Amino acid sequence: MDRANTQVRTLVFEIEGRASDDAIPVVVSTDVVAQMPDGPEILVHTADAIDLKRAPLPIIATHRSGQLNVGLVDNLTINNGQLRGIARFGSRAEAAEYKADVLNRTIRSVSVGYARIKGYFRRSDEVLVVTRWMPTHAALVAEPVDIHAGFFRSLESVPAFEVGAEPLVAVTEVESASRAAALPPQPAATAARKEQQMENEAKAAAEAAEAAKKEREKDEQERAVREARAKNDAKSAGELEGSRVRAIENLCKMNRLDDRYRNMWVNQGLSLEEVSEDILKILEERGKSNPQPASRLGLTAQETQRFSLQRAIAAISTPTPDWKDAGFELECSRSVAKRVGKTMEPTKFFVPFEVMERPLDQQVRQYLEALGRRDLTVATAGAGGFLVQTENIGFIEMLRNRSVAFRMGARRLSGLQGSVTVPRQSAAATAVWLANEASTATESPQTFVQMALTPKTVSAYTEISRQLLLQSSPGAEGIVTDDLAQVVGIAADLGVLEGTGSGGQPTGISGTAGIGSVSGTSLAAAGAIEFQTDIASANVTPLRPGYVTTPAVAGLLMVRPELPSTGTTRLWTGNIWDGAIFGLPAMTSNQLTAATMIFGDWQEVVVGEWGVLEVEVNPYANFQAGIVGVRALYSMDVGVRRPFAFSRATTIT
C-alpha cells in the first residue's frame, strides 16, 4: 500500500447526555446576544477575552450573594463560541438534591456571573460588546438570559450570534486566521459558518477601532469643558457669595436687625440655615428681655399695677359708657389705639402691653390660690416634673401656661411688630460619585423656603356677672383676668395644635404639610416607637421631644403593657394629665381631635405674639340676669420650622 496516498478522515462524536454521576458536561455561557436590564449585550468568547483566574467556578443555587457552593465547574475550555466545563456537585444533602435534579433533567439551565474588565464598547446598533471579562460563578436558574447555556448541551447547538444583520465576535482578523488554521478539517457547512464568522470578526474589529476614535474625541471634549469650568470657578464662587450676602441683608431688613448682625454673619461665612437659627434665637431672646410692641406705652411699675381690667369692663358695660371711675384706663386705651392705628369705639378698649405681662399683686395671688386657680405647678412623672411653677401670673403668662404646646416646649417670639420671615432649608445638595477623573458632578442646589409669621387674631368670649364687676376686691380683678386669659389661651393652644390655616386661623401642627404619620389601629408599643423612628429617619435629633394626645387615648394606653412579653409596665406611665411614654414626656389636651396623637420636637414650633389685646363688652348678653359678655381679641401666628420633626396618628383604637 502506498502510504504517500493514504487519506485520513477524522470523525468527532458529541454524545449528549453521556456523563457520570460525578462529571456532568455543562455549557457555562455562549456568545449569543443576551437581553440585559441595561440593554442587549454580547460576551466575546475567545481565549484573549475570557480571564479564567477564578477557575474552577463555584456552582451556587441563585445569583444572590452570601450562598454556600453546591458544586464547581472545572476543566473549562473555550470552544466554538462557548465556555464549557465539567460540573461536579458536593456531598452535602443540599448539593446531592441539586445533582439529582440535574441528572434527571429537572434542572437544565445555568447562568454565568461575571465581571467586566475594562474591555467593552457599544456597537452602532446599541449592542454592548464585552471584549474582556472574568466569569465568577455559575448559578442554577429557571429562566436564564442565555438560553443556550446549561447541562447536557450539544457542541454544535449554538447558532452564530447576531443582532439583526450585525453579528459580532470581537477578535482581530489575524487572530481569526490563526485560530482557523489550527483547527482540524470541518464539514462544508461548518467551514462556511467559520468563514462567515471571520468576516464578522473583521467587521467587529473595525467597529472597535471606530469606538476607540469616538472615545478619544469625547475625552478631548471633556478636557475642554474642564478647562472652561476652571476659568469660571472664580466667577461662580463670587456670584454665590454675592447671593448669600444679599439674602442675609434682606433677612436683616425684614426682621429689623442692625448691621452688626449682618457683618458678623457675612464675615463668619454662615449659611442661610445657620443664619435663620440665629435670627430665631435673637427674636426669642428679644421677646423675653425687652419686647417693644406698639402697645407698650412705657408705664411705670406703679401705673402698670394701677390699670384694672375690671374697671375698664365695668365702665363700658352700661348702655352709655361711663369712664368717671376709669379715667386712667381710658387714657391708656386711647394711647394704644393711636399707636396701633385702631379706632376707639364705645364698647371697646385696648390693653397696654405692660399690663398683659405684669405680675398680679400678692392679694390676687392669695385669692387665686384659695380658689385653686393658681398658675400651673410642678407635675411629677418618673424621676422629675415636666412643669415648673411660675411666679409671674399676669395675663400673658396665664395664657401661655394654659397651653399644652408651650408646656411641651414651643418657642415664642413676643413683642413682634409687622411680619416675621425666617428661611429654612427644605432640600440639600445631592452627593454624586465620580466614575473617573473626567466625570462631573451634577448640579443640585440647596433649596430654601420661607416660614412667614403674620398676625392672626383669635377671638374668645366669656360672660361675667355685673355684680362681680361692681365689687372692688382684688379677687374680682383676678377672676376677670383669669377668665379672659383662659378663653384666649384655649383658642391660642388650639391654633398651635389643630389650626387649619383657613378662616383666619394659623396653620397648626396637624395642618402642616410634610409631617409624618403613624397608624392608629390598635396603637401599642410598636406604634409608640414608630413615632420616634419616623423623625429619627428624617435625621432629627429632638431637643424637646414629647407626645400630646387626648385623655381618652391616654386612658387606653394606661392599661396596655409597654412590652407585651412582660405585661408589667404600662405603656403610659404617670397620671392621665402628665405622664411619659418610653421615658419621654406625654401630656393630654381636649384641644386635639378625638383619637389622635402628635409626637415631635416641640422646639421646632414657633409662636409669634403681637401684644395688642382688644377687649369688647356687650352689656346685654343676658339682660334679665345682668350678665355682661366680654370678647377678647389677641394676635398671634404659628410656624413649624421642620415639618418632618413631627408625626401624627389618627383614629386611634
Helices and strands as residue ranges (DSSP letters): G 3-5, E 24-30, E 34-36, E 39-43, E 57-60, E 71-79, E 82-89, H 93-103, E 110-116, E 120-122, E 128-130, E 133-140, E 150-151, E 162-163, E 166-167, H 173-182, H 188-254, H 259-268, H 272-289, H 301-306, H 309-315, H 327-340, E 348-351, H 353-357, H 362-370, E 380-381, E 384-385, H 395-401, H 404-408, E 411-413, E 420-427, E 447-453, E 456-465, H 466-470, H 474-498, E 516-519, H 525-537, E 545-549, H 551-558, E 573-574, E 578-581, E 584-588, E 597-601, G 602-604, E 605-622, E 627-640, G 643-645, E 646-650
